[in-house]
Amino acid sequence: MGDSYIILKTTALKNGSLRHDIHYWIGKDTSQDESGTAAILTVELDAALGGRAVQYREIQGNETDKFLSYFRPCIMPQPGGVASGFKHVEVNEQEHETRLYVCTGNRVVHVPFARSSLNHDDIFILDTKSKIFQFNGSNSSIQERAKALEVVQYIKDTFHEGKCEVAAVEDGRLMADAEAGEFWGFFGGFAPLPRRAPVEDNEKYEETVFKLLCFNQGKLEPINYESLLHELLKTNKTTSLQERKSASEAAEKLLSDDNRTKTHVIKVIEGFETVMFKSKFKEWPQTPDLKLSSEDGRGKVAALLKRQGLNVKGLMKAAPAKEEPQAYIDCTGSLQVWRINDKDKILLPSADQSKFYTGDCYIFQYMYPGDDKEECLIGSWFGKKSIEEDRVTAISLASKMVESVKFQAVQTRLYEGKEPIQFFVIFQSFQVFKGGLSSGYKKFIAENGIDDDTYLEDGLALFRIQGSGPENMQAIQVDAAASSLNSSYSYILHDGNTVFTWTGNLTTSLDQEVVERQLDIIKPNSQSRSQKEGSETDQFWSLLGGKSEYPSQKIGRANESDPHLFSCILPKDIFVWVGQQVDVKVRLQALDIGEKFVKLDFLMENLSSDTPIFVIMEGSEPTFFTRFFTWDSAKSLMHGNSYQRKLSIVKGGGSPALDKPKRRTPTYSGRSTVQDKSQRSRSMSFSPERVRVRGRSPAFTALAANFESANSRNLSTPPPVVKKLYPKSATPDSSSAPSKSSATASLTGSFDRPKSVKDGSELEKPKQEEDAKEGINTMTSRVESLTINEDVKENEPEDDEGLPVYPYDRLITTAADPVTEIDVTRRETYLSSAEFKDKFGMTKEAFSKLPKWKQNRMKIALQLF
């Protein structure tokens, strides 16, 4: 309490730059000279880091929430100071001193151990030698009580090695309660607490009136204005380090003269203003975010700390590489889709459930396996040209569906063109056509004299193909004109039975594979003619109305932005979390709350009104939400409110499983369970008698012919990933490869999805009747042709999985002496661990954790695909 401190918080942002926040904390017993020195040194530290940091003045007992968020669960300032300041208080570790703390908001303060310190409004923690008491004032909230329990846990672990008892005492509970009686015994017995009289704050705040002062030539000059506008700030002025120091001193003096001891001081630099600062102005122009090179900033921090004799090991690590978005959702679930028509919903057949029209609205319900129950996602999708009446109907019907399952489903509202990654991987293959089918849309365009451009299979249409692979691909109908082309995409153009595919110069072989798969859906029975950018035929240009200019620059993916403390925000996602004990009427307003959040733009990020919104119900949190937190699902399943749950954990030594209720699996009318894969609803727009696979090896075609059927998956659904060719029951010290039968059983078993695993090793044998299916022998023989031959030579090197090892130049697709009898879809697995790391720049284990499409791209680059 007698010292001042400087805290530097450096955050690596998703865009690769660094953000610096510098706080100088002033203890309540700090000398004026010391606090002034802390302010000046903070300015110097900012200058050393490039002059772009945000600076905060923190007063003990009145710290900013941002500062307190760095210290979990709290800060507990100690009396005294270092040798240069106040006398340090020696603590006798042999004797435990009984202490009383008060918890107000995010702050914990040591108060005198006396009855007079207690009141009805706050929460108090009494720390004794053998027991910790939490006294809950009658006017305190559940959230405040739950927060205080984190402090109790901290005291228990830090000062009692986790071995003392914990008791909760409610304000007003009399001596008849044993724990309450013990608590009041420390204060000489129970006596009613007096009601606190209203305290008049010495500081007067003007809530709506702001003063703007300019620091000019060593003096503060007030600026008069009618409206606080951005233009009042002189942006063309360059300030020196000395001027910044003087301004800091002037701010300290201003507070001292006005006796404003609780006022925060935050110093911001042009181009790096905080949302709080910008919100004070009537309007703030949209300006591009300025970035300080992460390497430059990181180097300055390291050099500064090294001069102080501190260890900077690890600080110079490069910023993590940009990650492609991941879905964080199981993709093996079942899907149902309804189209809105005349204030009702029409269930779509599985062949049409991925075919949306831009003039219509849809509701989808996706059920998938979770950790301990079946999860459900219910969403509404609005086409860009859909009418308001259909949108209102979709929201209303979707909300009723959520309510019918007792709110145990995640609800989302999505707009065309702003769909999150979860939506695309659920559908896997997704098409958006022009026009609409709903009666409301047809009536709207007729009344307004708008031409009906609804897609016709035998008409002229151009589709832009996009996505990251077979498990995430889309075909979007665009205007049939050359100006719609882009070098970063591939396209499908058809006019009746005349079909062209066009590939831009910036596309990859993976993009071209996606085009082939989309052809099987859009034009399954027509032959296509391939057009490469720069070598198109006259007929191709004629269908597009002639040549014209189109974008040829590579399109980059927007970076994932950084989540905010009070809400999880991505460039395209907002989550509204609703607690179990929230009133039903309020639950139904959750989407409206999200809409208002976007409309009011609290973050001043100019969020689009069509930003996807997810409503997350407590107890039904999906992985794509919990990934933002250090999530303990066991704690989220406990009985009671947040305070009751934490109290159970603190008292029970952190064993929430004891209170864990068995969650029931909600019943969804008209739905089969996820385990029934035969009912898996995916778009299936091809005939089982016509298996068309373009550009694939004969072996892969043969395999696809057996596994791709109308009852299981379409060409847009990739075959299951086979992670291991052999069952885990093989002994690790065995030098010989498993038999052909065991290899075949393992591979075919992965397609059959066995229901159980015995002893964690042997896969349950498929049912006899399934083995007797027609064509099983043919399938087995073809699968065996893709697996390792049983006659592996004893002197042939093997890797950790028991696979033979071959050199890279024999495994590539252009090898002069290629290896035979290997799984050609997994060429990379036959590399030695050393050569694998040399070629891929990572271990096999790290590679296996990458998304499938990312693995394929790396394999393509190394000629292993």
N, C-alpha and C positions, 0 to 999 in steps of 0.2 A: 504493500500500500504506500510505501515511502519512495517508490521508484517510478521511472518512466521507461517504456519499452517501445521498440519499433518492430512491427511485424510485416514481413513481405510475403504476399501471396501471389504466386505466379501460376497462371492457368494456360495450358495449351489448348487452343480452340480448334474446332473441327476444320477450319479453313487453313490451318497450318501456322497461324500467327500466335503470338503470346500476348496475354493480357496481364498487366501488373496492377495489383491493388496494394497500397502501402498504408498501414494504420499506425498511428502513434498513440499509445495508451498512457494515460496520466493517472497514477494512483492518487487517492484523495489526500495523502500526506506528502505528495511530491512538492519540492520547493519550486518557486516560480522560475528560478534560473534553469532548473533541470527541465521543466516542461517547455520553456522557450527553446532550449537547446534541441530537444526532441523534434520540435516543429521545423527548425532550420536544417537539421540533419536529414529529415524526411525529404525536404526539397532537394538536398544534395544527392540523396540516393536516387530520387526520380531522375535527376539530370544524368547520373551515371548510367541509367537504364535507357536513356534516349529521350527523356522528357515527355513520356506518354502515359505515365501511371496516373490512376485516380488516388487521391490522398484523403485520408479520413482522420479526424481528430476524435479520439475516444476518451471519454471521461468515466472513471470508475463509477459503476452504478447506473450509468446512462449510455452504455455502449450501443452501437448500431446492431441490428439483427444480423447484418452481414458478418460483422466481426465475431459475434457470438457463435455463428454457425461453424466457425473453424474449430471450436473447442467442444467436444462432446463428452459428457452431456452438458458441461458448464465450466466456467472458470470460478475458482474459489480463492480470491486474493488473500494473501497472508499478511499479518501485521509486520511492521518493521521495514528494513531496507538493507541494501548492501553497505559495505564498510564506508564507501564514500558519502553515504547519506545518513539515514537514520540507523539507530542501533538495531542489529538483527536480533530477532527473538529466538532464543534457543528452545528447542523442543525436546523434552525428556521422553525418549521413545519407550522407556520402561513403564511409564505411567500414562494411562489414557485419560485425556482431559475431556470432560463432558462439555459438548458444545451445542449451541442452538443456531440453526440456520433458517432464514426465511427465503422462500422461493416466490419471486414475483416475475411472471412472464418467463423469459429465458435467463433470468439473473438469479444468482444465489449469493446471499450476503450473510456473513457471520454477525449475529446480533447478541446483545447481552443475555446471558442465561438467567432470565427472570420472567415472572408471569406477565409483567407489564409489556413485554415484547410481543405477546400473543394478541391476535385479533381475529375477527370473523371473516375477513376478506382474503387473506393469504394462506399459504400452506407452509408449515414449519416442520423442520426435521430436527429431532433431538437425538444426538449421537452419544450413547452411553457405552460403557465398557463391554457389556454383554448383549445389548439390544439397541436397535435403531427404531425410533418411533416416527411415523409420519402423521402429523396433526393436520386434518383437512378443515379449513375454515368453512363455515356453513355457506358462505357466498362464493366459494371457489367453484370453478367449472370442472367437468370431467377431464377435459384436455389438460388443464393445469395440474390436476392430480396425477394424471398419467405421466406428464413430463417430470414431475417431482420424483416419481418412482425411479426414473433413470438416474437421478442424483443419489437416491438411496442405494441403488445397485452399485453405483460408483464408489460411494463411501464404504459399503460392505466389502467390495473387492479390494479397495486400495488400503484401507486402514484396519480391516479385520480379517484379511486373507480369505474372505468369503465364508467365514465360519460363525457369524453371529445371527441371532434371530431378528426378524423384522415384524413390526406390528403397525397396523393402521388404526388411527383413532379419529372418530368422527366428532366434529364440534357439536356439543350438546348431549353427547352420550355420558351418562352419569357413572358413579362409582360402581354400580352393580355390574358393569362390564369389566371383566378381569384386566384386559389390556388397557382400557381407559383408566381404571383405578391405579394401575402401575405407573402410567404416564403422569397422572396428576400427583402421584406421590412424590415425584421429583420436584414439584413446585409447592410442596407443603399441603397438598389436599385440593379438592375441587372447589372452585368458586366461579360464579358466572363472570364472563368477560364483558366489559363495558362496550357499548356501541361506540365506534370511532366517530368523532365529530368531523364534519367536512373540513379538509385542509385547504387553506387558501394558498395557492402557488404564488410565490413572489414574482415569478416571471409572467409577463403578459404577452400573449401571442396574437398577432393579427392574422387571422386565418385566410383572408382573401386579399389582403394588401401586401405587396412585396416591394421592397426597396432595392434599387439597383445603384450601386456605387462603383465608380471607376477609380482605380489606384493610378494616379498620375503625378509623377515627379515627387514621390514620397508622401503624397496626401490623398485621402479618400474624398472624392468629389461626387455628391449625389447627382443622379441623372433623372430629370423629370420626364414623365411619359404618361400618355393616356391609356395605352395598351402595351403590355409587355411583349414586344416583338423581337424576333431573331435579329432583325436589322439593327437593333440598338447595340449589338456587340460589334466591336471593331475587329473584323477578321484579318485585316491587312497589317496588323501590328505584331511585330516580333519582339518578344520579351526576353530579356537577359536573365541569367541565373540570379544575379544580385537583385533584380527587380522582383523576381518571384519570392526570394527570401524576405524582402522588405514587405511585400504584400501579405505574406504569411504572418509576419510580426504585427502588421496593422490589423489583421483579422483577430489575432489574439487580444490586442489592446482594445478593440471595439467591444469584444465580449466582456472583458474585464471591467471597462468603464460602465457598461450597462448592467453589470451584475447578472449576466445570462450564463449561469454556470452549467446549465443542462443543454445548451444549444450545441448541435453537431456542426462541425465545419468539414465540408467536403470540397476538395480542390480538383477541378477538372481541366483538361487540356483540349483545345479546339480539335475537333475531329474524333475525339474519344469521350464525348459527353455521355453521362449515364442517362438512363430512361427517366429517373427522378428529376434530374436537372432539366431535361428537355420538356418534361410535362408542365413545368412552371410557365412556359411561354404559350402564347395564344396559338401559334402555329410554328412548326419546325420543318424546314424544307427537307425533302428526301435527298440525302447525299450518299455517295458510295462510301462504304466502310474503308477507312485507311488501315493499312496493315504494316506492322513492324516485322521485318524478317525474323522468323523464329530462330534461325541460327545466329543472327546478329544479337538478338535479345538474350538468347541463352548464353552466348559467349560473354556478354557484359555482366550477367548475373554471376557466372562462374568466376570471372576475373575478380569481381568485387569481393566475393566470399573468400577466394583464395588469398587475397591480400590480408584478410582478417585471420588467416591461419585455419580456416575451416575446411573440412573434407568436402570436395565437390565431385567425388566419384559418383557416376550415374547421372549427373546433371546434364552432361553433354550428349546424352543419348539422343539420337535423331527422333524427330516427331514421328508417330506411327503413320504408316502409309494409309492413303485414303481407302476406305472400305466401301465395297458395293453394298447397297441395302440388303438386309436379310429379313425373311418373313417372320421367323420365330413362331411358326404355327405348323401343326401337323397337317400334312397334305393328303392323308389317306382316308379322310372322312367322307361323309355322304352329303350331297347337295340337292336342294330343291329351290326352284325359281318360279315366281309368279309375276305376270305382267298385269299392271293396273289397267282396268277398262270399266268405265261407267260406274265409278264409286265401288268397285269390287275388284277382286284379284282372280286371275285365271292361271291355273297351274300349267306350266310348260312341259311338254314331253322332253325326255332326256336328250333327244337329238337336237332340240332347239334351245336348251337352257343356257347356252353360252352365246347366243345370237341376240344382241340387243339393238334397239333402234333409238336414234338420237332424239326422236320426238316422243318417246314413251318413258314411263317410270316402272321400276321393278322392285320386288322384294325378294331377298334370298335368305335361306336358312341353311347354315352349314354346321353339321355335327361331326365332332372329331374326338378321338381319345385324349383324355387329359391324364394327370398324374394318378388320380384316384376316382375319377368319374368321367362321364361323358360331358364334354364341353359343347356349348352352343353359341353361335354367332348369328344374329339376326340383323339384317341391314336393308336399307333402301337406297336405290340408285336412281339419280335424276339425269335424264338426257339433256343435252344443252338446249334443245328446242322443245322440251316437254312443257306442258301448260301447268299453271299454278294449281288448278283444281286437282289434277292427277298427283301432284306433289303432296298436297295436303292429305289426300286419301292414302297415299303410300305411308306417310309418317303415322297417321292414325292407325292403320291396320297393323303396321309393324310394332307400334307401341302396345296394341292389344295382344299381339303374339307374345311379347316379352312379359306382359302382365299375367298372361295365362299360365306361364311357367314359373310364377312367383318370383319374377325378376332374377332368375338364376341364369340369365343369358346376357351376353355382351350385345349392345345395340350400337349401330353405326349409321351415319348418314353420309352418303357419298355423291359427288357430282362427276359427270363425265369429264374426263381429262385430268382429274385430280385424284384418281384412285390410288390408294396406298399399295405397297407391295403385297400385303396379305390378301387383298382382293384378287390380284392377278394369279397368285400361286394356288388359290382355292379353285379358280376356274381353269387354270393351266393354259387352255386355249380359249381366247376370247375375241369376239368379233363385234364391231359396232357398224351398223348400216345407216344409211341416210333415211330420212323420213320417219314415219311412225305408223302403228297399226291401231292404236286406241281410238275409240269413237270420239273422245274429246278432242284429240289432236286433229282428226279428219274434219270435225266440225269447225275448229278454229281456223284452219287454213282455207276452208271453203268460204267462211264469213269474211275473211280478210283478203281474199283474192290472191292467195299464195299458191304457187305451182306445187303440185304434189310430186316430190322427187324421191318417193319411197323406193328402195332398192328392188330391182327385178333381176331374177337369175339370168334371163335371156337378154338383158339390156347392156348398156355400156356402163362400166364401173371401174374405178381405180382404188386400190387398197394399199395403204402404207403398212408395212410389216415391221414390227418392233418386238423387243423382248430380249431376255438374256439367255434363252435356251428353251428346250422342249417343255420344261416345267413352268415356263413363264413367257408366253408369247401372245401377241395381239395383232389383229388385222383391223385397221381403222379405215373406213371408206372416206375418201377425200374427193374434191372436185376433179373430174377427169380432164385435167389440163396440165401442160408441161410445167407450169409454174408450181405445181404441187409436189414435184420431185425434189429430192434432197440427196446429195452424195453420201450422207451418213446412213441411209436406209435402203432397203430393198422393197420392191413393189410388185403387185399383181394387177394386170390390166386385162379385162375381158370384154368382149362384145359378142354376145351369144356364145357360140362354141369356139370363137377365136380367142386364144389365151396367150398372153405374154408375161414373162417374169423379167424384171429389170433390177439389176444390182448396181448400186453406187460404188464408186472407186474407194470409198472409205469403209466399206463393209468387210466382214470376215467370213470365213467358211462356215462358222457357226450361224451367222445371220442367214446365209444361203440355205442352210439346213432347215431353219425355221420357215423360210419361204416354201420349201418343198412340203413341209408338214401342213402349212395353211392351205396349200393347193388341194390337199386331200379333203379339206372341209368345204372350201368355197367352190371349187370346180373339180369334183372327184372323178368325173368320167371324161375329162377332156385332156388332150395332149397340149402341152405348152411349148412355146418357143422362147428360148433364153436370149435376153438382150443385156449386153454389157455396156456400162456408161462409156460413151464415146464411139460406139460401133453399132448404133441402133439402125433398124431398117426404116424405109420410108413409110411402110404400113403402120409401124408403131407410132411414129410422129403424127401420122394422119388421124389416127384414132384420138389423139390428144389435142387435135385442132392445130397442129403445127408446132415447130420449135419455139421456145422462149427461154428467158433466163430463169434460173432457179438456184437456191443456196447450194454452195459447194464446200462450205467450211465444216469442219468436224464439230459435232454437237457434244458438249461435255455434260456430265451429270452434276447437278447441284450438290454441294456438300451438305451432309447432315449437320444441322445447327446444334448448339449446346442446350440441353434441357435447363429450364429455369426452376428455381427452388419451389415456387408455388404452383407450378403446373408443368406437365411434360409436353414440351413443344418440339416438333420436328418441322422441317420446311412444309410438310403437308399433313400433319397430324396434331390433333388436340384431344386430350383425354379428360373426361369428367368422371371422377370417382365418387361413388355414392355409398355411404355407410348403411349397414343393415338396419339401424334403428331410425333411419330417416322416414318421415311420414310418407305414405303412399302417394299422396297428392304432390308432394315435392319431388318424389322420384320421377313422376311422369313429366316434370318440368325440366329434367336434367338436360335434354337436348336444347331447350330454350335457353338455359343458362350458358351452354356452350356457344350458342348463336350470339348471345349478348356479349360474351367475352370477345368474340371475333369482331363484332360490330363496333364496340367501344375501343378496340385496339389498345388495351392497357399497356402492352409492351412496346407500342409505337414502332411496330415492325411492318406496318402496312399489310397485315394479313388479308388474304383474299377471302371474300364472303363464301366461297365454295370450298374452303379448307375442310378436309374430312374431320368429323367429330365422332369419337367413340365414347359411349357411356359404359363405365365399368362398375359393376355391382360388387360390393364387399363379399368375399367368399367365392367369387367366380372370376378372379383376375386371370387373364390369359398371359402367356409367356411374353408376348410382344408388349405387354405393359409392365410386368414385374421385372423385366431386364434392366429397367432404369434404377432399380433399388437393390439393396442387399436384402433379398426377400427370404423369409422363413415361412413356408407354407403351413408348417405345424402351428405357428403362433396365430396365423390368420384364421385357423379353424377352431380356435378356442371359444368357449362360451363367454357371453357378457360383453360389456363395452371395453374400450381401450384401457381404462383404468383397472377394471376388474381382471382383465387378462394379465396385465403387467404385474399386478399385485400377486396373482397366482404364481407367476414365474419367479418373482423376487422371494416370495415366501418358500416356494418349493425348490429353491436352488436351481432354477432354470430347467424345469421339466414340464414343458407345456403339453407333452403328449398325454399326460395323465388326465387332462381336461379336454382332450380332443374328442369331439362328437363324431359319430359316423355320419358323413354327409350322404344323403340319399341322392340317387340319380334321378333327376327330374324326368317325368314322362312327357314326351312330345307327341301329341296326337298325330296318328297317321304316319309315324316314322318307325323305321326299323333300327336296330342297334347298329353301331359303327362296325361291330365285329362281322356283320353280315355283308361281306364285300360284294356279294352278287348283286346287292341292291345299291351299290355305290353309284350315285348319280353323277355322271360326267357327260359332256356333249359327245354323242356318238353318231356322226353323220356319214359313216361309210358302211359298206356292205361287207359281211364276213366272207363272202365268196370272192371279193376283189381286194386283195392286199396289194397296195401300191406303195413301194418304198423306193424313192429316188436316191441315187448317189451313194448307195451303201454297198458294202461288200457282200458277196453271195452268202457267206456264213451268217452275217447279221440278218440278211433277208430271210434265210431259212429259220432262224431263231424267232424273228418277228412274226412269221407266218403261223407259228404254233401258239404264241402267247397273246397276240393282239386279236381279240375277238369282240363281238358286239356285247358279250356278257361281262367283259372284264374291263377293257380300256380301249381308247382310240389312239390313233397315231400321235395325238398331241400329248398323250400321257406316257412318259418314259418308262421303260421296263424297270422293275425293282433293282436297286443297287445291291450287288452281291459283295459284301465286305470281306468274306473269307471263303475260300473254296473248300476248306475242311472243317469238320466239327472240332470244338475245343477239347473233346475227350482224348485226342491224340496226345500221347505222352511227350513232354517237352524234350526228353533226352533221346527220343527215337531218331535214328539216323536214316531210316528208310521212309519213303513217302507212303501215305495211306493207300489203300487199295482203290481201284476204280469205282467199286460199288459205294464206298464211303464218300468219295468225292462227289459222285452223282447224287447221292442222297442228300448231301449238304446243299448242293446247288439247287436241286429241284425243290428241296424243303423250304428254301428261302422264298420261292415263288408261292408255295402253298400256305405261308404264314402259319406255322404250327402254333397250337393254342398254349402249349406249356413247355417248360424246359425242366428236365429232371436232373437234380443234383448240380444244376448250373452248367452241365456239360452236354448231355445227350439230347438231341432234338427228338420230340415225340414223333413216332412213325406216322405217316399219312394213313388215312383210312383205306381198308382193302378195296372198297368200292371205287374210291378215287383212282387207285392204281390201275383199275380195270377199264378205265375210260378208253374210248376208241382213240387210237393214235398215240397212246402214251409211249409205246415202244419207239415210234419214230421220233418223238420229242426227245426221249432219253438219249437215243443214239446221236442226235444232232447236238444236244447239250454236251455230250461226252466229247464230241469233236472239237468243242471250244475249251475243254478243260485239259489239265495236264495229263499226259500219258502215264499209265501206272508204272511203266518200266523205266523209272528214273535211275540213271546210273549211280552206283554207290559213291563213285569218286567225283560226282558232279557237285559243285558248291551249291549250298542252299542259303536262303535268307532266314530271318526270324520267323516267318510264317511257314517255313518248310518248303518254300518254292525254290526251284532251281534258279541260278543266277546266270545271266547272259550279258555280254558287253553291249553298250549303247548302240554301236554301229551295226549290230545284228538285229536290234529290236525296232529300229526306225522303219517307217513305211516304205522308204526308198532304198532299203538295204540291198547290197549286192549279193550277200549270202544270208538271207533271212532265216530266223529261227522258225521251225515248224512245230505244230502241235502245242500251241500256247493259246491262252485266252486273248484274242486280238483286241478285245475291248479294254484289257488291263495290261498293256505292254509295259507300263512304267513299274509294275510290281515285280518284274523280273530283273530290275537293276539292283546292283549291290547297294547297300546303305550309303557307302561312301560316294559312289558314282551318282546315286540319286540326289544326294545333297549338293553335289557339284553342279549337276544340270538344272535342278529345280530351285536351288538356293534355300532349301528347307528340308527338314526330316520327313520321312514317310508319314509319321504320326501327324505332323503339322499339316501336311498336304491332305490327309484324309478328312480333316476338319473343315476344309474349304467347301464352299457351295459347289454343287456338281458342275454348273456352267463355268465356274472359274477354273476348276480342274481341267475341263475340256479345252479352255482357251490356252492354258499353259501347255497341255499335251499337243495341241495343234502347232504351237510355236516351236516345239521340239520334235515335230514329225513323229509323234507317238499316238496320234489320234486316228 
